[in-house]
Amino acid sequence: MAVEKKFVKDGYTKASLDEHFAKQLGRSGYGGMNMSRTPLGTQITIYSEKPGMVIGKAGKVIRKLTQDVVDIYGVDNPQIDAQEVKKSELNAQIMANRLASSIERGWYFRKAGTNTIRAIMGAGALGCEVIISGKLTGARARTEKFIDGYVKHSGHPAEQIVDTGYAVAVKKLGTLGCRVKIVQPGAVLPDAFKMKEGVLAAPADADDTAEATAATEAAPAEAAATEAAPAAEAAAEGAACEPETVVVTETVITEVVSEEGEVIAAEVVETTVEAEVCVEEASAGGDDEIVVEDSDINEIRRLVEGVWQHKHNEYDYWHPMARVHKEAKK
């Protein structure tokens, strides 16, 4: 026999055995089977909710199953073992049988599918999918899907981490196919990853920590002392300056202008004021400034870079004294 035909025959035998066990062990909660060949024979493991019913009284049921496997399917020296399913909600075949049974009892297909999804996800599954196909509500067949969580549909992961079960529900309008797919809680997904924790730096010595703390505390004090030094020097220089007598002459030219813009008359008034001021040294920018207060004419004068400026008390800006003041319009 060719190698290809041998693999096809083994696959057909396994599928036929699975279907046969599902019919014979429907009441015991059949949850699938696993077949492997060993040097001593063929090992067949049956998963069920009630393994006692698979074995039967004094092993009667399991002996009958063994004889059927030899006579019908020609398996050499089969050894059948029954194991209990610990959590039936995570077994796809058991949940497919329950779904088909619920639909046969008259449950609405959408309610049955939703309850199945809820039970599977409540058991801790990473994902599940329920597919019901057939004549659901009308004369034409259609397919309804219920999906929750993470499910792989193709590729190698779909064969390894996804458990699939299939059952048939027989109704008056026809048969309904019920397929259930479950991703087990412990499955390793192909796109899963873990973040490594960063390596923390070694703790510094106590002496180094104390020195760093002292330097940090001393830095603000040094900065404050550096900023206060220029202000103290300026105050000392201001206190040491000597007053000097300054003569200030102000020339005011008053013009009378007609409506056509012609100058009708002009008057020149010169005012001389003597005052004692404190002359300071040149500022950082190189500007000489002398401030003179004159309460008689209600103004303040100063000398900046050789130009006399004055400011009236009712205004907040300085301007050269040579600027002509226009008379306010009456």
Secondary structure, 3 states (H helix, E strand, C coil): CCHHHHHHHHHHHHHHHHHHHHHHCCCCCEEEEEEEEECCEEEEEEEECCHHHHHCHHHHHHHHHHHHHHHHHCCCCEEEEEEECCCHHHCHHHHHHHHHHHHHCCCCHHHHHHHHHHHHHHCCCCEEEEEEEECCCCCCCEEEEEEEECCCCCCHHHHHCEEEEEEEEECCCCEEEEEEEEECCCCCCCCCCCCCCCCCCCCCCHHHHHHHHHHHHHHHHHHHHHHHHHHHHHHHHHHHCCEEEEEEEEEEEEEEECCCCCEEEEEEEEEEEEEEEECCCCCCCCCCEEEEEECCCCEEEEEECCEEEEEECCCCCCEECCCCCCCCCC
